[in-house]
């Protein structure tokens, strides 16, 4: 029988439609052929992107030239523009401001075919270091209130280029989705004097039904009220509210668990399109006792349709317990070391 499950952070309800239950093979899609052609992110094409704002590269190499490992550049077609002030004003009953912000692209590797899960551990660690460095720098801009870090992989997940990359967008307002999560976490803290995410971690370890993988510093779970098949959350075991405040030794474990989880998803679902988002505290905030940064990974296996848009509910055809068991028992093939 279907179940209605409530997300304990923001109060969102999800329908776990067991009557629509599917096996992992049922989610596999026919792969789209590679587009090929010119790629501005490949090594040797550095002059085809805006000048890099950060790069980890061979010390003998020059900026905006080959010899890099990880590279961050402004988006050539930014959603928001870095120049100017906010210019807040009213338009009758409406409010508006200039589209000021920062929009950057992190190119994960100079090699076109390399995927995040296939990169060596130290390379993935460098990627997270680059994200951290950019967050720290963008936090210094008084105009920015939030930094959204996300990855789109595959055309169905919104990726416009095949070359594996991530994006950072610094916004002059805190996004509604982040406000909902912050408010929900704060309410739980006010009622119970505990972080909701720490409570989730403790319960998931206790019941041991939805854990996908765990290492010394991080845990990956299928959330209780999963919106999507094989949705996965990766959380630090220690309470930290902002991604950029994560310490050096933890990035080693973060790289390990992200590689492991993404490889499991790729193996069992045959390289599906996916998104992942780093949920973190707003800019320039002190350590928040009620909020806990984390990563949400969402394979694109189902479509959001009329019922979801009209109701705000999501329909998930596979219970998270089944998804977690499948991923937990999946042996990653040819995983890079």
N, C-alpha and C positions, 0 to 999 in steps of 0.2 A: 504494500500500500504506500502511496506517496507520503512524504513527510514535509512539513513546513519547519524550517530551522531558522533561528534568529542569530544574526551576527552580534556578538556581545559588545563590539566596539561602537558601531554606529547605529545599531538597531535595525539594520536591513534584513528583510526576510527573504529566504531562498526556498524554492521548491525542489526537493530531491525526489525526482520522478522515477522511482524504481521500476515502474511499469514500462518505462521507456529504456530500461537498462541496456547498456551496450558493452561489448567487449572492446579491448583496445584496437583490434583489427578493424572494427566497424568505423573508427574515426579516421583511418588512413585515407588520404586523398591522392588522386592522381597528381603526380608532381608536374609543375609547369616547367617547360624547357627553359634552360638558362638563356638570358637575353644576349649575353656576349657583347661585343663592341667595346667602345672606349669607356674606361673607368677613371674618373679623376682622383680616386683614392689610392690607386696602385702606385708602387714605387716608380720613380721616373716621371710622374705627372704632378709633382709637388707645385709647379708653377700654375697649375690649373685650378688650385683652390686659393682662397684668401690666405694671407701670410699666417703662419702658425703662431698661436699664443702660448703653446707649451709643446715640448717634444722631449721624449727620452731617446737619445740617439748616440751613435758613436762619437766620442769627444773630438775626433778629427774631422767630422763632417760639418758642413755648413747648414744654417737654418734654411728651410724650404728647399732641401736637396735630399737625395737618397742617403741612407745610413741611419734611418730612424727605426725605432721599435714600436713606439706608441706616439700618436700625433694628435693634437687638438687644434682645430681651426674654426674661425667664425663660419656659421652657415652662410652659404652663398645666396640663399633665398630665405632670409630670416623671417620668423613669425613676428618678431618684435625688433625694433631698431635701437642700437646702443646710444645714439646721440639724442640730446635734448632733455628738457625737464618734463615733468608729468603733465603740467597744464590742466589740472583738474577743473572741471566746470560743469554747470548744469545745462541741460537742453530741455527746457520745459520741466516736466516731471521726471525726466531721465537724468542719469549721471554719466559722465564720460571723462576720459583722459587720453592723452597721447599714448600711442602704442610703443612705449619705451621699455626696453628690457635687453637681455643678452641671449643670443641663440648660438650655441656652439656644437660642433661635431667632434666626437672622439673616434678616431680611426684606429681600430684595435690592432691591426697588423699591416705591414706593407704587402703581404701576399693576398691575392684576390680570393683564393679558395679557402683560406683558413677560417675556421669558425671558433668562437670563444671556447667551446668545450674541448676543442682539439689542441689548443695552445698549451705549451709547457706551463707548469704551475707558477714559475717566477714571472712569466710573461703576463699571466692573468693578474698576478699581484701588482705588476706595474700599471696595469689598466686601472685598478682601483686606487692606486696611489695618485695617478693623474686626475681622476675624478675628485679625489680629496683635495688636491692642490688647487684645482679650479674652483671648488666650493669655497675654500678659504679666501681665495682672491676675490671672487664675486661677492662674498659676504661683506667686503669692505665698502662696497658701493651703497651709499645711504638710500638710493632710490629703490633698491631691491628688497623685497620682503620674503621671497620664497625661491628656492632653486629646485626645479623638477629635473630629475635624471631618469631617462628611460631608454629602452632598446626596443626597436621594431625589427623583427627578423622575418622575412618572407613578404611577398606582395600582399597576401591576404591579411597580414598584420600591419600593413601601412608602410612597409619599407619601399622607398623609391629607388634605392640602389642595392645591388646584390652584395657588394663588398661589406663585410661585417663592421658595424659601427654602433655607437651610442650617441645620444644627444643630451645636452643640458640647456634648459631654458630658465633664465632668471626673470621673475615677474615682479611688477610693482605692487601687486596685491597677493594675498594668500588664497590659493584656489579653493573653491567651495568644497571639493572632495577632501582636501587637507583639513579644512575647518571642521567638517563633520567628524572626521577621525579624532582630531584634537579635542573637540567638545565631548565626544563620547568617552574618550579616555579620561578626561578631566572629571566628568560626572562620576565615573566608577571610582576614581581616586577620592573624590569628596565623600562618597558613601562608605568606602571600605578602607581608605588610607593605604591602598595598594595599587600598583600598576596593573591594568587589565592584561597587558601583554605578558608580564611576568606571571600572572595567574594562569593565562592560557598555556604558557610553557610548562608550568608546574603540573597542570592537569594532564596535558598531553603526555608528559613523561610518566605520570602516574597510571593512566589508562592504557598507554602504549598501543593504541589502535590506528593512529593517524600519523605516526612518525615515519618519514621516508628515509632520513639519514641524519646522523648526528656525529659531530666531532668534538674536540676539546672545548671549543668556544662558540659553536653555532649549532642550531637545530633546524631541520627542514621538515615541515608538516603539510599535510593536506588539511586546510582549515575546516572546522566543524560545519560552517555554513558556506561551503565552496560554491561560488557562482558558476564556475565552469568546470568541465571534465579535466581532471589532472591539474587543477589549480594548485600551486605550491607556494608556501610562505617560508622564507629563510630569515631567522631571527637570531641576534646575538644572545647567548645565554645570560650574559651580564647586562644589567640595565644601563643603556646609553641612549640618550634622546636624539642625538644628531649624528648622522653618518660621518661627518668630517672630524668628529672627536674620537673616532675609533683609533686605537693605538696600533703601532707598527706590527707587533707580533700577531695581532688579530687578523691582519690582512692576509697572512699566510693561510690561516684556517678558513677565512672567507673565500679565498680563491679555490681552496680544496673542495669546499662544499658546493660552491656554485658550479664548478666543473663537473662534479659527480652528479648533481641533480640534473643539469642540462643534458649530460650524456645519457642518463637514464631516460629522460623524456624523449630525446632523439632516437634512442634505440627502440623503445617500446612503441612509439608512435610514428616511426619512420620519418624523422626530421620534419616535424610539423612547423608551420608558422607560429610565432609566439611573440608576446610582449612581456617585458618585465619593467617594473617601476621601483625605484628606491623611495620609500616613504620616510621622510625625515622631518625634524623640527624646523620651524621657520628661521629665517636669517636673524642673526644677532640676539638670539634668546639664550638665557642661561640654561644650565642643565635642568630639564623638566622632570620632576619626580613621577609625573603621571603618563609620560609618553616614552615610546620605545621604538627606535628606528628599525626598519625591516625592509625586505625585498619581497614583492609579490610577482610571481611568474604565472602567466596565463596563456597556455596554448590556445590557438584559434581553431577550435574543433566544432563549434556550434555557432549559429548566427543569432544575434539579438533581433527579435521581430516585434510584431505589434503588441503582444501581451506584455513583454518586458518593458517596452517603451511606455505603454499605457499605465501599467501597474507599479513599475519600479521593482517588481520581483524578477528574479532570474530563475530559469528552469535548468537544472543540472541532471542529466540522465544517468549519471553514475555516482553512487555514494562515495564520499571521500575516503571512507574506510577501505573500500575496494580499490580505489585509485592508489592509496598509500601502499596497500599490500602488493599491488602489481609493480609499482615503482621500486619498492623496497627490495623485492625479490628479483629485479632485473639485473642481469650481469652486463656491465658496460663493456662493449666490444671495442678493442683497439683504442682504449682511452690513453691519451697522451700523458706522459709522466712529468 
